[in-house]
Amino acid sequence: MISNSINFTAYRKLLTTAINEAIKLWLLNKDLDRIKIIKNKEFWRAVDEGKYALFCDGNFIGGFNSEEEMLEEAKKYKKCYALHKSWVIQEKSELLGVL
């Protein structure tokens, strides 16, 4: 409950600003992860070798011979991205693999 002494308009503006800043930080963090993946030579080498490349919590974890192995390892982390050559959809240029 908002106290009568607090200006509702000012409170609403402050809350809106806080939410917008949180969204910006979330998007920035997401972009930083993608930039790290794009720059990570080991990740792309694993993909090129036909392995299941796994990148979790900001680090390259490894290239795995099977999807099952990769998924088992991914369970140990909070946020992962994975890629395999067979997951690339060429018609739409979309990449699958966000875990």
C-alpha positions, 0 to 999 in steps of 0.5 A, spaced: 500 500 500 502 506 498 502 512 503 498 518 502 505 522 503 508 519 497 506 522 490 503 517 486 505 520 479 512 520 482 512 513 485 509 510 478 515 514 474 520 511 479 517 504 478 517 505 471 524 507 470 526 501 475 523 496 470 526 499 464 533 499 467 532 491 469 530 490 462 536 493 459 540 490 463 537 483 462 538 484 454 545 487 455 547 480 458 543 476 453 547 480 448 554 479 451 553 472 452 552 472 444 558 476 443 562 471 447 559 465 443 561 469 436 568 470 438 569 463 441 574 459 437 573 453 440 566 453 440 566 454 432 571 449 432 567 444 435 561 445 431 565 445 425 568 438 427 561 436 427 560 436 435 555 438 439 558 445 442 556 447 449 557 454 452 554 455 459 554 461 464 559 465 459 564 459 458 565 454 453 564 447 456 566 443 450 564 439 444 560 433 445 560 427 440 552 426 442 546 430 444 545 426 450 552 427 453 551 434 451 544 435 455 547 431 461 553 436 462 548 442 460 544 440 466 550 442 471 549 450 469 544 455 469 544 458 462 546 454 456 547 455 448 548 449 444 549 448 437 550 442 432 551 443 424 544 439 423 540 444 427 542 450 422 535 451 418 538 454 412 531 457 409 530 462 415 537 462 417 535 461 424 539 457 429 536 452 434 540 451 441 538 455 446 537 451 453 
